[in-house]
Amino acid sequence: MQAMKVLVATDGSACAQVALDLVRSMPWPGQSEIHLVSVVDSSLPAYASIGPMNASDPIERQGNLIGGIANDLDKVADTLLADQRTVETHVLVGRPASAIVEEARTLDVDLIVMGSRGHGTIASMVLGSVSAEVADHAGCATLVARRTTWSRAVLGVDGSRNAELALETVRDWPIFAATHIDVVSVAETELPWTSSLALGGYGSGIDYPQTERAIIADHVRWSERAARTLEASGRDVSWQVPEGNPAQELIRIAGTGDADVVVVGTRGQTGLTRLLTGSVARNVLVHSQSSVLVVKDGAALP
């Protein structure tokens, strides 16, 4: 199995601990590289004052802080070591989300793993702003961890290029080799029929039942095709085509099926920025109780 290169961001929070526990439980292939990263937020007023009280010089205090974090990371790194797996640590200084995205780009990692909420001063009620921004701007896939296990996954497909990339990821990444995959394609049949866009792909007629059947048939076709693709690669697969709101149904099915992770695709750089319009990927990322893997358009497969 081909090795993977992973960046794991941690800040000592409880949510970051969940991400670390998940990383420990995941079946990384041999020769994989894990880069453990912590960011000192230089924008916080406390940055200049944190450190031993006997260090009066701000630069010395900052150095003590960074040195202390580096020591803590080394201890965590020891718990992530395994046969044929390497772990490197990096202490960054800057704006957390920007620093993580830039480090991931520099290291050319396949995947970023982080908790759902950190210590940031600005955070939503459900998802920390750092996690959301990293998922939005990273050039690779991002895994936001909410569970520490990795045995069942829900894969959302809808016939789009974004969903195709998510399918390719589940098919090709070795970490999914022993994971049951439930392929889900949600038929959104209750569409705003006054919108010409909603009917654009199904002709200009007003035969609503016929259009609804065509919508369901498309989702059945996409689900069956995805399932066959995964079965051909040796994955354990089931599939279903529920009707309703895509994000809500993905979250519901993940909950009732006790899924460890939901895999969704989104467009690179702009997919999750649609925070006010509520993309499927964003809504799943914010509201799912399972971990969420966001696969980006342009993310390189290992």
Secondary structure, DSSP 8 states (H G I E B T S, - for coil): ----EEEEE--SSHHHHHHHHHHHHS---TT-EEEEEEEEETTSGGGGT-S-TT--SHHHHHHHHHHHHHHHHHHHHHHH-BTTBEEEEEEEEE-HHHHHHHHHHHHT-SEEEEES--S-SSB-SSSBHHHHHHHHH-SSEEEEES-S--SEEEEE--SSHHHHHHHHHHHH-GGGTTSEEEEE--B--S--TT-HHHHGGG-S---HHHHHHHHHHHHHHHHHHHHHHHHHTT-EEEEE--BS-HHHHHHHHHHHTT-SEEEEEE-TTTTTT-TTTT-HHHHHHHH-SSEEEEEETT----
